[in-house]
Amino acid sequence: MTSTWILLSLMSAFSLATSDALTKRALAQSNEYLAAWFRLLFSLPLLLILWIFIPVPELDYGFYRAFFAALPLELAAIVLYIKALRISPLSLTLPFLSLTPVVLILVSYIILGEKVSLMGGIGIFFITAGSYTLYLHKIKGGIFEPFRAITKEKGSLLMITVAIIFSMTSSLGKMAIEHSSPLFFAVTYFSAVTICFAPVALKMGVPDLRGFLSERRFKDLVLPGFFYSVMIVSHMIAISLTKVAYMISIKRTSLIMGVIYGYILFKEKNIRERLTGATLMFIGFIMVVKAS
């Protein structure tokens, strides 16, 4: 059982990194809101096919409470994430996503009563430190520059908010899974997210919508959507098998995979400088696995 959640968490990380890399390539010619929504939209076919084979569990108040508490938070996180990437440099925003597993140590305890061991906690901090340093190669002001940037870069503050929201939605998602099933929640939740995000995406993408459709740019989001659906399914099953903080910390290895994709697809440099971050994350990965 232990190896199952680890493999699924790594699958989720790989699928997310692949989807993000392909989405980034599509963003070169597409509105970011439309790209985000069409990726969600194209993730639905696989999920809806799975729904045919999923028995509908008995749903209680706990499911509905977690579901409807997480939904507006998820939508807010998507909007804030896109806005943060649009208004501030990647190197001053993405490092803060690494805060999610750390925040989860407290949030998952409050919401789910989950406690992590000392070794697991240290492992999470190693993964957090490693994922944080992956993006510091562009920063001239040193390791604390992203934190100093909070006062002048609105995107940094927005991404911190996103990290906190993700810790809450991850915990609420597991609560909903405990009152239903991983696949049932995956299908219903992300269908609802896609439907609810549509008005926002279409409104923000109005200036580019005609060209986006007439030039068939949306086809570039089909493959990212497929990998995103694989991420969703593997994420939900993995998180049902272990503590939320452990699963999300392993999933953050997607950042290492993203670095590799950046080197291969976008000819990004400084990959050797990121070896320190990758090493810290690997040490943390081993510690989390042993602690679980």
C-alpha positions in Angstrom: 0.0 0.0 0.0 2.9 2.4 0.8 4.5 1.9 -2.6 1.2 2.5 -4.3 0.6 6.0 -3.0 4.3 6.9 -3.8 4.0 5.7 -7.4 0.6 7.5 -7.8 2.0 10.7 -6.3 5.0 10.6 -8.7 2.6 9.9 -11.6 0.5 12.9 -10.5 3.7 15.0 -10.4 4.8 13.8 -13.8 1.4 14.4 -15.3 1.2 17.9 -13.9 4.7 18.8 -15.1 3.9 17.5 -18.5 0.6 19.4 -18.7 2.2 22.6 -17.5 5.0 22.4 -20.0 2.6 21.8 -22.9 0.3 24.5 -21.6 3.3 26.9 -21.4 4.0 26.2 -25.1 0.3 26.9 -25.9 0.4 30.2 -23.9 2.8 31.7 -26.4 -0.2 32.3 -28.7 -3.2 32.1 -26.3 -5.0 34.1 -23.7 -4.0 32.7 -20.2 -7.6 32.5 -19.0 -8.8 30.7 -22.1 -5.9 28.3 -21.9 -6.6 27.5 -18.3 -10.2 26.9 -19.0 -9.7 24.8 -22.1 -7.2 22.7 -20.3 -9.8 22.0 -17.7 -12.4 21.4 -20.4 -10.2 18.8 -22.2 -9.6 17.0 -19.0 -13.3 16.1 -18.7 -13.6 13.4 -21.4 -11.4 10.9 -19.6 -13.0 11.7 -16.3 -16.5 11.3 -17.7 -15.6 8.0 -19.3 -14.4 6.8 -15.8 -17.7 8.0 -14.3 -19.5 5.4 -16.3 -17.7 2.7 -14.3 -17.8 4.4 -10.9 -20.6 3.4 -8.5 -22.3 6.4 -6.8 -21.5 6.3 -3.1 -23.9 7.3 -0.4 -23.3 10.9 0.2 -23.7 12.6 3.5 -23.4 16.1 5.0 -19.6 15.7 5.3 -19.2 15.3 1.6 -21.3 18.3 0.6 -19.7 20.5 3.3 -16.2 19.7 2.1 -17.2 19.9 -1.6 -18.9 23.3 -1.5 -16.3 24.7 0.9 -13.4 23.8 -1.5 -15.1 24.8 -4.8 -15.0 28.6 -4.4 -11.4 28.4 -2.9 -10.3 26.4 -6.0 -11.7 29.0 -8.3 -10.1 31.8 -6.4 -6.8 30.0 -6.5 -7.0 29.5 -10.3 -7.6 33.2 -10.8 -5.0 34.4 -8.4 -2.4 31.9 -9.8 -3.0 33.2 -13.4 -2.9 36.8 -12.2 0.3 36.3 -10.2 2.1 34.7 -13.2 0.9 37.6 -15.5 2.0 40.6 -13.3 5.2 39.3 -11.7 8.4 37.4 -12.7 8.3 33.6 -12.4 11.3 33.7 -10.1 9.5 35.9 -7.6 6.2 34.0 -7.6 6.7 30.2 -8.2 9.0 29.7 -5.2 6.1 30.4 -2.9 4.2 27.4 -4.1 6.7 25.3 -2.2 5.0 26.6 1.0 2.0 24.4 0.5 3.3 21.2 2.1 4.6 23.2 5.1 1.3 24.9 5.6 -0.4 21.6 5.3 1.3 20.3 8.4 -1.0 22.6 10.4 -4.0 22.8 8.1 -4.4 19.0 7.7 -4.1 18.6 11.4 -6.9 21.2 12.0 -9.2 19.9 9.3 -8.4 16.1 9.3 -6.6 15.6 12.6 -3.6 14.2 10.7 -0.2 14.4 12.4 3.2 14.0 10.6 6.2 12.4 12.3 9.4 14.3 13.1 11.2 12.6 10.2 8.3 13.3 7.9 8.2 16.9 8.9 11.9 17.3 8.3 11.5 15.7 4.9 8.7 18.1 4.0 11.0 21.0 4.9 13.8 19.6 2.8 11.4 19.3 -0.2 10.1 22.8 0.5 13.7 24.2 0.6 14.6 22.4 -2.6 11.6 23.4 -4.6 12.1 27.0 -3.3 15.7 27.2 -4.6 14.9 25.8 -8.0 13.8 29.2 -9.2 16.6 31.3 -7.6 19.0 31.2 -10.5 17.4 34.3 -12.0 17.5 36.4 -8.8 20.4 38.7 -8.3 19.4 39.9 -4.8 20.0 36.5 -3.1 17.9 33.8 -1.5 15.7 36.2 0.4 14.8 38.4 -2.6 11.4 36.8 -3.2 10.5 37.6 0.4 11.7 41.2 0.0 9.7 41.4 -3.2 6.5 40.9 -1.3 6.5 44.6 -0.5 6.9 45.6 -4.2 5.6 42.6 -6.2 1.9 42.0 -5.9 2.3 38.6 -7.6 4.5 37.3 -4.8 1.7 38.0 -2.2 -0.9 36.5 -4.5 1.2 33.3 -4.9 1.5 33.0 -1.1 -2.2 33.2 -0.9 -2.5 30.5 -3.6 -0.2 28.2 -1.6 -2.3 28.7 1.5 -5.5 28.0 -0.5 -4.1 24.9 -2.0 -3.3 23.6 1.5 -7.0 24.1 2.4 -8.4 22.6 -0.8 -6.2 19.5 -0.5 -7.4 18.9 3.0 -11.0 19.5 2.1 -10.6 17.3 -0.9 -9.5 14.4 1.2 -12.4 15.0 3.6 -14.8 14.8 0.6 -13.1 11.6 -0.5 -13.5 10.0 2.9 -17.2 10.7 2.6 -17.5 9.4 -1.0 -14.7 7.9 -3.2 -11.5 9.2 -4.9 -12.8 8.8 -8.4 -16.3 10.0 -7.7 -15.0 13.2 -6.1 -12.4 13.7 -8.9 -15.1 13.6 -11.6 -17.8 15.7 -9.8 -15.4 18.3 -8.3 -13.5 19.1 -11.5 -16.6 19.1 -13.6 -18.0 21.7 -11.2 -14.7 23.7 -11.3 -14.8 23.7 -15.1 -18.4 24.8 -15.3 -18.0 27.6 -12.7 -14.7 28.9 -14.2 -16.3 29.2 -17.7 -17.9 32.7 -17.1 -14.6 34.0 -15.7 -12.5 32.6 -18.6 -14.9 33.7 -21.3 -15.2 37.2 -19.9 -11.4 37.7 -19.5 -10.8 36.1 -22.8 -13.3 38.1 -24.9 -10.7 40.1 -26.8 -8.9 36.9 -28.0 -11.9 34.4 -28.1 -12.7 34.8 -31.8 -9.1 34.3 -33.0 -8.6 31.5 -30.4 -11.5 29.6 -32.0 -11.1 30.5 -35.7 -7.4 29.7 -35.7 -8.2 26.5 -33.7 -5.6 27.4 -31.1 -7.6 25.4 -28.6 -6.3 22.2 -30.2 -3.0 22.9 -28.5 -4.8 22.3 -25.1 -6.1 18.8 -25.9 -2.9 17.0 -24.8 -2.4 19.3 -21.7 -6.0 18.5 -20.8 -5.4 14.8 -21.1 -2.4 14.9 -18.8 -4.2 17.1 -16.4 -7.0 14.5 -16.1 -4.3 11.8 -15.4 -2.9 14.1 -12.7 -6.4 14.5 -11.2 -7.1 10.8 -11.0 -3.7 9.8 -9.6 -3.8 12.7 -7.1 -7.2 11.8 -5.7 -6.3 8.1 -5.3 -2.9 8.8 -3.8 -4.2 11.4 -1.3 -6.8 8.8 -0.1 -4.0 6.4 0.8 -1.7 8.6 2.9 -1.5 11.8 4.8 -2.2 14.9 2.8 1.1 16.7 3.7 3.1 13.7 2.6 1.3 13.3 -0.7 1.5 17.0 -1.7 5.2 17.2 -0.7 6.0 14.3 -3.1 3.8 15.8 -5.8 6.0 19.0 -5.6 8.7 17.0 -7.3 6.8 18.2 -10.4 9.0 21.3 -10.1 12.1 19.2 -10.8 10.4 17.6 -13.8 9.4 21.1 -14.9 13.0 22.2 -14.9 13.9 19.2 -17.1 11.1 20.1 -19.5 12.3 23.7 -19.5 15.7 22.5 -20.6 14.4 20.1 -23.3 11.5 22.0 -24.7 12.4 25.7 -24.1 16.2 25.5 -24.1 16.3 27.1 -20.6 19.7 27.3 -19.1 21.1 27.2 -15.5 20.1 23.5 -15.1 23.3 22.8 -13.2 22.6 25.6 -10.7 19.3 23.9 -9.9 21.0 20.7 -8.9 21.2 21.9 -5.3 17.4 22.2 -5.1 16.9 18.9 -6.8 19.3 17.2 -4.3 17.5 18.7 -1.3 14.1 17.6 -2.7 15.5 14.1 -3.2 16.7 13.9 0.4 13.3 15.1 1.6 11.6 12.6 -0.7 13.5 9.7 1.0 12.7 11.0 4.5 9.0 11.3 3.7 8.9 7.8 2.2 10.6 6.3 5.3 8.4 8.3 7.7 5.2 7.0 5.9 
